[in-house]
Amino acid sequence: MDSIFSKIIITIFLLILIYVFYQRNRFRFEFNYKFFLVFLPYLFFGLILEKYFILLFEKLLTNNLGLSILTSQLIGFFGNWLLVFFLFYLGLILSDSFNRISYRKTGLFGFLICLFFFSFSIFLNNYDLFNANTVFYLLILTGISFVVIFGLRVLVFKILNYDLFSNKLNFFVSFGQILDGFSTVAIIFLGFSSVHFFFELNKNLLNIIIWLLIKIIFSVIICFVFDMYKNQNINKKNFVGYSKSIIGWIGFLNVFKNLFLLLI
């Protein structure tokens, strides 16, 4: 599914799914850092299951119904992410929190599902979870990201008189974007292909430095602009929280993809 057409279709589908989810839940939930963390394992589960779902639908629909490989893959992709949102609602029902969310119970349900399929994926693909190099890279990248984000907080406050951690969601959004940047650089140095189109043309040192600066500056701008907008439009608090959450989730999902590459 690397063609421009398929990427456009996938983008449109995800935008519609994101919009529908927001419209159905904007008065039901508060999109804060707790919701961000609760929904994260469901997204991780979707990422783990995605390639298996695509392969399954490719075999079923291409061989039995004669559909093209691309069409079968797209249907598998759509089905996978619809399943993710279905499981989230199932988690709400099982935790008896459909109208008033129980973060602990709903999050635990998602975590257990994610843990099960993550373990299954490790077993199926023979990933070395306790690979010393992987553990080393994860610790180093996480440590560097923490140093950068707390240093960034001090710098931003001096320049803009703005506390980057004025709310906890900002921390996770910034941390996800920055960790995504450093983990992407790590896998490039290890010889893997990046999930980001930015490196498809050139992978020289200048591009890497520009990439890291873009990720760092982007995380600050997103938090700053959305917080200023929220201060002027207090009734848009939930919209701001949801928008920032999407950006944070994208960062962590890219980190998760990079983690799988390091486990190979």
Order of alpha helices (4+ residues) and beta strands (2+ residues): alpha-alpha-alpha-alpha-alpha-alpha-alpha-alpha
